[in-house]
Amino acid sequence: MPAHVHTLRLLLGDQLNAAHSWFRETDPGVLYVIAELPQEVDYVVHHVQKICAFFASMQAFADALRKAGHDVLHLTLDDTQEFADLPALLKHLCERHQVRCFEYQRPDEYRLLQQMERLQLGERIEIAQADTEHFLLPFAEISDHFVRGEHLTMENFYRRMRKRFDILMQNGAPLGGKWNFDSENRNKIKAEQLADIPDPLCFDNDVSAILERLRRHGAKTFGVAHERLLWPVTRRQAQQLLQHFCERCLPQFGRYQDAMTDAVEAQWSLYHSRLSFALNTKMLHPMQVIRAALERYEQANGDISLPQIEGFVRQILGWREYVRGVYWANMPEYMQSNALDAGRRLPSYFWDGDTHMRCVSKVVGQSLQYAYAHHIQRLMVTGNFCLLTGIDPDQVDEWYLGVYVDAIEWVEAPNTRGMSQFADGGLIATKPYVSGGAYIQRMSDYCKGCRYDVKAKTGANACPFNSLYWRFIERHREQLQHNPRLAMIYRTWERFSQDQRREILAQAEDYLERIESL
């Protein structure tokens, strides 16, 4: 421990940015604090692998900073259990070390920013805030693009970012003459293509000590615990995962980014990068990821097509930065939004996967096993089901925030409450993302072997998604019927006879009454 500390610097679990300007020079009078906190374990019920991944990454980052010559105080739950919250811990540490200055990087979650901005350490201690130096759109510029309560189309934002950073541009125009190749990125994986799916790169990080610590402190978690964690917990591992994606997955990423299957062992990873945890903890910088992918694309001699790289760039440069802007422009009211007045309880099978709906069972089961599901599994299976059945968005929010290793509120809430549940009334999505079973059948093989008949709207074994879809359309007619993207859907509904509509709606109500046994 340093004898004379003049500055205490806080590093949160998602601020593991080794390239931050804080670390360019060493100063024996600066003490960095990285702490496992009961408040971060308890604010929702987390997947056990999520907590292990964060805690292991924090430990590894503390070790790396020490090796670089910095003084670091890494505190575990054993050290912090007596403190009510983060401010109480910080006040104790500042008094203990008699510091003159406390510095922190701006938190990316509203609740943590509020804690820091309300922090009282006494007049003697100066408090200073620094930028995380991570995002491509500076925090100060968010208000230039996003207006509270107003919709901004992601596509327009994405095009501005492409121009700003000169990504996939040629003479001021988009490469290939199109901004977006999404229409070419919706392929189902056919049986003859299954053998080509690459094995995922998984790591072997020992988290047995963390698991024991969580048990000792009675931490409430869910999901499957593994003593050997497959997620990257160091910058080097994150870079290895990035390289693996660029070499093995990027050539087919865009083409199959919406596909789902359970026919191979790599069904959970497919061609996805799985870099979101490393990005969201800031072990990787978004431009580092984009540049690596672009370099691989440029060196591929045509083996990687433009739609593949554009689809990936759009996720990092477009979507990720976009949802952050929506979040900060609309907090804190955003977390209370419930435009469709949904209030049903989340079914119990979201915690164990025990449902006859094969698609839901597979996606929930995968989520519990790996703390991961890709965006279409989240949006069009579990999210779609919650939207169709009117689950309380607070409960949906908490489940998504808890279950996924990459879930931090700034990115999770707009994706869940906005894109998935339409609870924000259209601040993000231009229409609710709902579908019957046909979409799931088109993009996956989940329907094979399911108890329910994906083609049937009514009857004892009719796919629940079908009748629930039409009930949703009818239930929210007043709010949605003038949406131009839904006009054809309402015309189709009107073509059903009155008896057919009554039968479909009765089927949906029956399913809702026994939702726990579906």
C-alpha positions as CSV (number, residue, x, y, z in Angstrom):
1,M,0.0,0.0,0.0
2,P,1.3,3.4,-0.8
3,A,2.2,5.5,2.2
4,H,1.1,8.9,0.9
5,V,-2.0,8.8,-1.4
6,H,-3.2,12.1,-2.7
7,T,-5.7,10.8,-5.3
8,L,-8.2,7.9,-5.2
9,R,-9.4,6.8,-8.6
10,L,-12.4,4.5,-9.0
11,L,-12.7,1.9,-11.7
12,L,-16.1,0.2,-12.2
13,G,-16.5,-3.3,-13.5
14,D,-17.3,-2.1,-17.0
15,Q,-14.4,0.4,-17.1
16,L,-11.5,-2.0,-17.9
17,N,-10.0,0.2,-20.6
18,A,-6.2,-0.4,-20.5
19,A,-5.8,2.3,-23.2
20,H,-7.3,5.1,-21.0
21,S,-5.2,8.2,-20.6
22,W,-5.2,7.6,-16.8
23,F,-2.7,4.8,-17.3
24,R,-0.1,6.6,-19.5
25,E,1.9,7.5,-16.5
26,T,2.5,5.9,-13.1
27,D,2.2,8.0,-9.9
28,P,2.8,6.5,-6.5
29,G,0.4,9.0,-5.1
30,V,-2.5,7.7,-7.1
31,L,-4.4,4.6,-5.8
32,Y,-6.8,2.8,-8.1
33,V,-9.8,1.0,-6.5
34,I,-11.6,-1.9,-8.2
35,A,-14.2,-3.4,-5.9
36,E,-16.7,-6.2,-6.0
37,L,-19.9,-4.6,-4.5
38,P,-22.9,-6.2,-2.9
39,Q,-25.1,-3.5,-4.6
40,E,-23.9,-4.7,-8.0
41,V,-24.6,-8.3,-7.2
42,D,-28.1,-7.6,-5.8
43,Y,-29.8,-4.9,-7.9
44,V,-31.2,-7.7,-10.1
45,V,-30.8,-11.4,-9.9
46,H,-27.9,-12.2,-12.2
47,H,-26.8,-15.2,-14.1
48,V,-24.0,-16.7,-12.1
49,Q,-21.7,-16.7,-15.2
50,K,-22.3,-13.0,-15.6
51,I,-21.1,-12.2,-12.1
52,C,-18.1,-14.5,-12.5
53,A,-17.2,-12.9,-15.8
54,F,-17.2,-9.4,-14.3
55,F,-15.4,-10.4,-11.1
56,A,-12.7,-12.4,-13.0
57,S,-12.2,-9.5,-15.5
58,M,-11.9,-7.0,-12.6
59,Q,-9.3,-9.2,-10.9
60,A,-7.3,-9.7,-14.1
61,F,-7.4,-5.9,-14.8
62,A,-6.2,-5.1,-11.3
63,D,-3.3,-7.6,-11.8
64,A,-2.5,-6.0,-15.2
65,L,-2.4,-2.5,-13.7
66,R,-0.1,-3.6,-10.9
67,K,2.3,-5.2,-13.5
68,A,2.3,-1.9,-15.3
69,G,3.5,-0.1,-12.2
70,H,0.2,1.3,-10.8
71,D,-0.9,1.0,-7.2
72,V,-4.2,-0.9,-7.1
73,L,-6.6,-1.8,-4.3
74,H,-8.7,-4.8,-5.4
75,L,-11.5,-5.4,-3.0
76,T,-13.6,-8.6,-3.0
77,L,-17.0,-9.1,-1.4
78,D,-15.1,-10.2,1.7
79,D,-13.8,-6.7,2.0
80,T,-16.9,-4.7,1.0
81,Q,-19.7,-6.6,2.7
82,E,-19.9,-4.2,5.6
83,F,-20.6,-1.2,3.4
84,A,-24.2,-0.3,2.6
85,D,-23.4,0.9,-0.9
86,L,-20.6,2.3,-3.2
87,P,-20.7,5.9,-1.7
88,A,-20.2,4.4,1.8
89,L,-17.2,2.5,0.7
90,L,-15.7,5.5,-1.1
91,K,-16.2,7.7,1.9
92,H,-14.4,5.2,4.1
93,L,-11.5,4.8,1.6
94,C,-11.0,8.6,1.2
95,E,-10.9,9.0,5.0
96,R,-8.6,6.1,5.5
97,H,-6.1,7.3,2.9
98,Q,-6.5,11.0,3.7
99,V,-6.8,11.8,0.0
100,R,-7.2,15.3,-1.4
101,C,-8.9,14.2,-4.7
102,F,-11.3,11.6,-5.7
103,E,-11.7,10.9,-9.5
104,Y,-14.1,8.6,-11.4
105,Q,-14.9,7.8,-15.0
106,R,-18.5,8.7,-15.9
107,P,-20.6,5.6,-15.3
108,D,-22.6,4.3,-18.3
109,E,-25.6,3.4,-16.1
110,Y,-27.9,6.1,-14.8
111,R,-28.2,4.7,-11.3
112,L,-24.4,4.7,-10.9
113,L,-24.0,8.2,-12.4
114,Q,-26.6,9.4,-9.9
115,Q,-24.6,7.9,-7.0
116,M,-21.4,9.6,-8.2
117,E,-23.0,13.0,-8.8
118,R,-24.6,12.9,-5.4
119,L,-21.4,11.8,-3.7
120,Q,-20.5,13.8,-0.5
121,L,-16.9,13.5,0.6
122,G,-16.6,16.8,2.5
123,E,-15.2,20.1,1.5
124,R,-11.6,19.1,1.8
125,I,-11.8,16.5,-1.0
126,E,-12.0,17.6,-4.7
127,I,-14.2,15.4,-6.9
128,A,-13.4,15.2,-10.6
129,Q,-15.2,13.3,-13.4
130,A,-13.4,11.9,-16.5
131,D,-14.6,10.4,-19.7
132,T,-14.4,6.7,-20.3
133,E,-12.7,7.4,-23.6
134,H,-14.6,4.5,-25.2
135,F,-17.6,5.4,-27.2
136,L,-17.4,6.8,-30.8
137,L,-20.1,9.5,-30.2
138,P,-18.9,11.8,-27.4
139,F,-21.3,12.0,-24.5
140,A,-21.5,15.8,-24.9
141,E,-22.8,15.3,-28.5
142,I,-25.7,12.9,-27.6
143,S,-28.1,15.9,-27.3
144,D,-27.1,17.0,-30.8
145,H,-28.5,13.8,-32.3
146,F,-31.2,12.7,-29.8
147,V,-34.1,14.6,-28.5
148,R,-35.9,13.4,-25.4
149,G,-39.2,11.8,-26.3
150,E,-38.6,11.9,-30.1
151,H,-37.9,9.1,-32.5
152,L,-34.6,9.1,-34.4
153,T,-34.4,6.5,-37.1
154,M,-31.3,4.3,-36.6
155,E,-30.6,4.2,-40.3
156,N,-30.2,8.0,-40.4
157,F,-27.9,8.0,-37.4
158,Y,-25.9,5.1,-38.8
159,R,-25.3,7.0,-42.1
160,R,-24.1,10.0,-40.2
161,M,-21.6,7.8,-38.3
162,R,-20.4,6.2,-41.5
163,K,-19.7,9.6,-43.0
164,R,-18.1,10.9,-39.8
165,F,-15.6,8.1,-39.6
166,D,-15.3,7.4,-43.3
167,I,-16.2,3.8,-42.9
168,L,-17.1,1.8,-46.0
169,M,-17.3,5.0,-48.0
170,Q,-15.9,5.9,-51.4
171,N,-15.9,9.4,-52.7
172,G,-18.5,10.5,-50.2
173,A,-20.9,7.7,-51.2
174,P,-21.5,4.3,-49.5
175,L,-19.3,1.5,-50.9
176,G,-21.3,-0.7,-53.2
177,G,-23.9,2.1,-53.8
178,K,-26.0,1.0,-50.8
179,W,-25.9,2.0,-47.1
180,N,-27.6,-1.2,-45.9
181,F,-27.5,-4.8,-47.0
182,D,-29.9,-6.1,-44.4
183,S,-32.2,-7.6,-47.0
184,E,-29.4,-10.0,-48.0
185,N,-28.6,-10.9,-44.3
186,R,-31.7,-13.0,-43.5
187,N,-30.8,-16.5,-44.6
188,K,-31.8,-19.7,-42.8
189,I,-29.0,-22.3,-42.3
190,K,-29.8,-25.3,-44.4
191,A,-29.0,-28.9,-43.4
192,E,-26.1,-29.1,-45.8
193,Q,-24.5,-26.0,-44.4
194,L,-24.5,-27.1,-40.8
195,A,-21.1,-28.8,-41.0
196,D,-19.5,-25.5,-42.0
197,I,-20.4,-23.8,-38.8
198,P,-17.1,-23.0,-36.9
199,D,-16.5,-24.3,-33.4
200,P,-16.6,-21.4,-31.0
201,L,-13.4,-20.1,-29.3
202,C,-14.0,-20.8,-25.6
203,F,-11.6,-19.9,-22.8
204,D,-10.7,-21.9,-19.7
205,N,-10.8,-19.3,-16.9
206,D,-10.8,-20.8,-13.4
207,V,-13.6,-19.0,-11.4
208,S,-13.9,-21.6,-8.6
209,A,-12.8,-19.1,-6.0
210,I,-15.4,-16.6,-7.2
211,L,-18.2,-19.2,-7.1
212,E,-17.1,-20.1,-3.5
213,R,-17.2,-16.5,-2.5
214,L,-20.7,-16.0,-4.0
215,R,-21.9,-19.1,-2.1
216,R,-20.3,-17.9,1.1
217,H,-22.0,-14.5,0.9
218,G,-25.4,-16.0,-0.1
219,A,-25.6,-14.2,-3.4
220,K,-28.8,-15.0,-5.2
221,T,-28.1,-16.1,-8.8
222,F,-29.5,-18.3,-11.5
223,G,-28.3,-20.2,-14.5
224,V,-25.7,-23.0,-14.9
225,A,-22.4,-22.4,-13.0
226,H,-19.2,-23.6,-14.4
227,E,-15.9,-23.5,-12.6
228,R,-14.1,-23.0,-15.9
229,L,-15.5,-19.9,-17.5
230,L,-15.6,-19.7,-21.3
231,W,-15.9,-15.9,-21.6
232,P,-12.8,-13.7,-22.2
233,V,-11.6,-12.0,-18.9
234,T,-8.4,-10.3,-20.2
235,R,-7.6,-7.9,-23.0
236,R,-5.5,-10.6,-24.6
237,Q,-8.3,-13.1,-24.6
238,A,-10.7,-10.5,-26.0
239,Q,-8.2,-9.8,-28.8
240,Q,-8.0,-13.6,-29.5
241,L,-11.8,-13.8,-29.7
242,L,-11.8,-10.8,-32.1
243,Q,-9.2,-12.5,-34.3
244,H,-11.2,-15.7,-34.3
245,F,-14.3,-13.9,-35.4
246,C,-12.6,-12.1,-38.2
247,E,-10.9,-15.3,-39.5
248,R,-13.6,-17.9,-39.0
249,C,-17.0,-16.2,-38.6
250,L,-17.0,-12.9,-40.5
251,P,-17.1,-14.5,-44.0
252,Q,-20.6,-15.8,-43.3
253,F,-21.7,-13.4,-40.5
254,G,-24.1,-11.2,-42.3
255,R,-25.7,-14.0,-44.3
256,Y,-26.7,-16.0,-41.2
257,Q,-26.9,-13.4,-38.5
258,D,-30.6,-13.9,-38.1
259,A,-30.6,-17.7,-38.3
260,M,-31.3,-20.1,-35.5
261,T,-30.7,-23.9,-35.2
262,D,-30.4,-26.6,-32.6
263,A,-28.9,-29.2,-34.9
264,V,-25.2,-28.7,-34.1
265,E,-23.2,-28.3,-30.9
266,A,-22.2,-24.8,-32.0
267,Q,-25.9,-23.8,-32.2
268,W,-25.4,-21.1,-29.5
269,S,-22.5,-19.4,-31.3
270,L,-23.0,-19.9,-35.0
271,Y,-21.2,-17.1,-36.9
272,H,-21.7,-14.5,-34.2
273,S,-18.7,-12.5,-32.7
274,R,-19.7,-12.9,-29.1
275,L,-17.6,-9.8,-28.5
276,S,-20.3,-7.8,-26.6
277,F,-19.0,-8.7,-23.2
278,A,-15.5,-7.6,-24.0
279,L,-16.8,-4.5,-25.7
280,N,-19.2,-3.5,-22.9
281,T,-16.5,-4.0,-20.2
282,K,-14.2,-1.9,-22.5
283,M,-11.5,-4.5,-22.8
284,L,-12.0,-3.8,-26.5
285,H,-12.6,-0.4,-28.1
286,P,-15.3,-0.3,-30.8
287,M,-13.0,1.2,-33.4
288,Q,-10.4,-1.4,-32.7
289,V,-13.1,-4.0,-33.5
290,I,-14.3,-2.3,-36.6
291,R,-10.7,-1.8,-37.9
292,A,-9.9,-5.4,-37.4
293,A,-12.9,-6.5,-39.3
294,L,-12.3,-4.1,-42.1
295,E,-8.7,-5.2,-42.4
296,R,-9.8,-8.8,-42.7
297,Y,-12.4,-7.8,-45.3
298,E,-9.8,-5.9,-47.3
299,Q,-7.4,-8.8,-47.2
300,A,-9.9,-11.5,-48.0
301,N,-9.6,-11.3,-51.8
302,G,-13.3,-11.5,-52.3
303,D,-13.9,-14.3,-49.8
304,I,-15.8,-11.9,-47.6
305,S,-18.6,-10.0,-49.4
306,L,-19.7,-6.5,-48.7
307,P,-23.0,-7.5,-47.1
308,Q,-21.1,-9.5,-44.4
309,I,-18.8,-6.7,-43.3
310,E,-21.6,-4.0,-43.6
311,G,-23.9,-6.1,-41.4
312,F,-21.2,-6.3,-38.7
313,V,-20.2,-2.6,-38.9
314,R,-23.8,-1.6,-38.6
315,Q,-24.1,-3.4,-35.3
316,I,-21.0,-1.7,-33.8
317,L,-20.9,1.7,-35.4
318,G,-24.7,2.1,-35.8
319,W,-26.8,0.1,-33.4
320,R,-24.5,0.1,-30.3
321,E,-23.9,3.8,-30.4
322,Y,-27.6,4.5,-31.3
323,V,-29.1,2.7,-28.3
324,R,-26.7,4.5,-26.0
325,G,-27.9,7.8,-27.3
326,V,-31.6,6.8,-26.9
327,Y,-30.8,5.7,-23.3
328,W,-29.2,8.9,-22.1
329,A,-31.5,11.2,-24.0
330,N,-34.6,9.6,-22.3
331,M,-33.5,8.7,-18.8
332,P,-34.7,8.3,-16.1
333,E,-38.3,8.3,-17.4
334,Y,-37.4,5.6,-20.0
335,M,-37.3,2.9,-17.3
336,Q,-41.0,3.6,-16.4
337,S,-42.3,3.5,-20.0
338,N,-45.1,1.0,-20.6
339,A,-46.9,2.2,-23.7
340,L,-48.9,-1.0,-24.2
341,D,-50.0,-1.2,-20.6
342,A,-48.6,-4.7,-20.2
343,G,-48.8,-6.2,-16.7
344,R,-48.7,-10.0,-16.8
345,R,-46.1,-11.9,-14.7
346,L,-43.1,-13.5,-16.4
347,P,-43.8,-17.3,-16.7
348,S,-41.7,-19.6,-14.5
349,Y,-40.2,-21.4,-17.5
350,F,-38.0,-18.3,-18.1
351,W,-36.0,-19.5,-15.1
352,D,-35.7,-23.2,-16.1
353,G,-36.7,-23.6,-19.8
354,D,-39.4,-26.1,-18.9
355,T,-42.0,-25.4,-21.6
356,H,-43.5,-27.4,-24.4
357,M,-42.9,-24.5,-26.8
358,R,-39.7,-25.8,-28.3
359,C,-38.4,-22.4,-29.6
360,V,-38.8,-20.8,-26.1
361,S,-37.4,-23.9,-24.4
362,K,-34.3,-23.9,-26.6
363,V,-33.5,-20.2,-26.3
364,V,-34.1,-20.0,-22.6
365,G,-32.2,-23.2,-22.1
366,Q,-29.2,-21.8,-24.1
367,S,-29.4,-18.6,-22.1
368,L,-29.2,-20.5,-18.8
369,Q,-26.4,-22.7,-20.1
370,Y,-24.2,-20.0,-21.6
371,A,-25.5,-16.6,-20.4
372,Y,-25.8,-15.7,-24.0
373,A,-28.3,-15.7,-26.9
374,H,-27.9,-13.8,-30.2
375,H,-30.1,-10.8,-31.1
376,I,-32.8,-12.7,-33.1
377,Q,-33.2,-15.3,-30.3
378,R,-33.7,-12.4,-27.9
379,L,-35.9,-10.3,-30.1
380,M,-38.1,-12.8,-32.1
381,V,-38.4,-15.7,-29.7
382,T,-38.3,-14.8,-26.0
383,G,-39.0,-11.1,-26.6
384,N,-41.7,-11.8,-29.1
385,F,-43.4,-14.1,-26.7
386,C,-43.3,-11.6,-23.9
387,L,-44.7,-8.9,-26.1
388,L,-47.5,-11.1,-27.5
389,T,-48.5,-12.2,-24.0
390,G,-48.3,-8.7,-22.4
391,I,-45.6,-9.4,-19.8
392,D,-44.8,-6.4,-17.5
393,P,-41.8,-4.7,-19.2
394,D,-40.2,-4.2,-15.7
395,Q,-40.1,-8.0,-15.3
396,V,-38.9,-8.5,-18.9
397,D,-36.2,-5.8,-18.3
398,E,-35.0,-7.5,-15.2
399,W,-34.8,-10.9,-16.8
400,Y,-32.8,-9.7,-19.8
401,L,-30.5,-7.6,-17.6
402,G,-29.8,-10.5,-15.3
403,V,-29.5,-13.4,-17.7
404,Y,-27.0,-12.2,-20.3
405,V,-23.3,-11.8,-19.7
406,D,-23.2,-8.6,-21.8
407,A,-26.2,-6.9,-20.3
408,I,-25.5,-3.5,-18.9
409,E,-28.5,-1.2,-18.5
410,W,-27.5,1.4,-21.1
411,V,-27.5,-1.2,-23.9
412,E,-30.0,-3.7,-22.4
413,A,-32.9,-1.4,-21.6
414,P,-33.3,0.2,-25.1
415,N,-33.0,-3.2,-26.7
416,T,-35.5,-4.8,-24.4
417,R,-38.0,-2.1,-23.3
418,G,-37.7,-0.3,-26.7
419,M,-36.9,-2.6,-29.6
420,S,-38.3,-5.8,-28.1
421,Q,-41.3,-4.8,-26.0
422,F,-42.4,-1.5,-27.7
423,A,-42.9,-0.2,-24.2
424,D,-41.4,3.2,-25.2
425,G,-44.2,3.7,-27.7
426,G,-41.9,3.8,-30.8
427,L,-38.9,5.8,-29.7
428,I,-36.7,3.1,-31.2
429,A,-38.8,0.7,-33.2
430,T,-41.1,2.0,-36.0
431,K,-43.4,-0.9,-35.3
432,P,-43.8,-3.7,-32.7
433,Y,-41.6,-6.7,-33.5
434,V,-44.2,-9.4,-33.3
435,S,-44.7,-12.5,-35.4
436,G,-46.6,-15.7,-35.4
437,G,-44.8,-19.1,-35.6
438,A,-44.2,-18.7,-39.4
439,Y,-41.2,-16.4,-38.8
440,I,-39.6,-18.7,-36.3
441,Q,-40.1,-21.6,-38.7
442,R,-38.6,-19.6,-41.6
443,M,-35.4,-18.7,-39.6
444,S,-34.9,-21.8,-37.6
445,D,-35.4,-25.6,-37.2
446,Y,-37.0,-25.2,-33.8
447,C,-40.4,-26.1,-35.0
448,K,-39.3,-29.7,-35.9
449,G,-40.4,-32.0,-33.1
450,C,-42.4,-29.4,-31.3
451,R,-45.6,-30.4,-29.5
452,Y,-47.4,-27.5,-31.3
453,D,-48.3,-27.3,-34.9
454,V,-46.7,-24.2,-36.4
455,K,-49.2,-24.0,-39.2
456,A,-52.3,-24.2,-37.0
457,K,-54.0,-21.1,-35.5
458,T,-56.6,-23.0,-33.5
459,G,-57.0,-26.4,-32.0
460,A,-55.5,-28.3,-29.1
461,N,-51.9,-28.3,-30.5
462,A,-51.9,-25.0,-32.4
463,C,-48.7,-23.0,-32.1
464,P,-49.4,-20.4,-29.3
465,F,-47.5,-17.7,-31.2
466,N,-50.2,-17.8,-34.0
467,S,-53.3,-17.0,-32.0
468,L,-51.4,-14.7,-29.6
469,Y,-50.1,-12.8,-32.6
470,W,-53.6,-12.0,-33.9
471,R,-54.9,-11.2,-30.4
472,F,-52.0,-8.7,-30.0
473,I,-53.0,-7.1,-33.4
474,E,-56.7,-6.9,-32.4
475,R,-56.0,-5.8,-28.8
476,H,-53.8,-2.8,-29.8
477,R,-55.8,-1.9,-32.9
478,E,-56.5,1.6,-31.8
479,Q,-52.9,2.4,-31.2
480,L,-51.4,0.5,-34.1
481,Q,-53.8,0.4,-37.0
482,H,-52.6,3.7,-38.5
483,N,-49.0,2.6,-38.6
484,P,-48.2,2.3,-42.3
485,R,-45.9,-0.7,-41.6
486,L,-48.9,-2.6,-40.2
487,A,-51.6,-1.6,-42.7
488,M,-51.3,-4.9,-44.6
489,I,-51.5,-6.9,-41.4
490,Y,-54.8,-5.3,-40.4
491,R,-56.2,-5.9,-43.9
492,T,-55.3,-9.5,-43.6
493,W,-57.0,-9.7,-40.2
494,E,-60.2,-8.2,-41.7
495,R,-60.3,-10.9,-44.3
496,F,-60.9,-13.5,-41.7
497,S,-64.6,-14.3,-41.1
498,Q,-66.1,-13.1,-37.8
499,D,-66.3,-16.8,-36.7
500,Q,-62.6,-17.3,-37.5
501,R,-61.6,-14.2,-35.6
502,R,-63.7,-15.2,-32.6
503,E,-62.2,-18.7,-32.6
504,I,-58.6,-17.4,-32.9
505,L,-59.1,-14.9,-30.1
506,A,-60.7,-17.5,-27.9
507,Q,-57.7,-19.8,-28.5
508,A,-55.4,-17.0,-27.5
509,E,-57.3,-16.3,-24.3
510,D,-57.3,-19.9,-23.4
511,Y,-53.5,-20.0,-23.8
512,L,-53.1,-16.9,-21.7
513,E,-55.2,-18.4,-18.9
514,R,-52.9,-21.4,-18.7
515,I,-49.7,-19.6,-19.8
516,E,-47.7,-21.4,-17.1
517,S,-48.4,-24.8,-18.6
518,L,-47.7,-23.9,-22.3
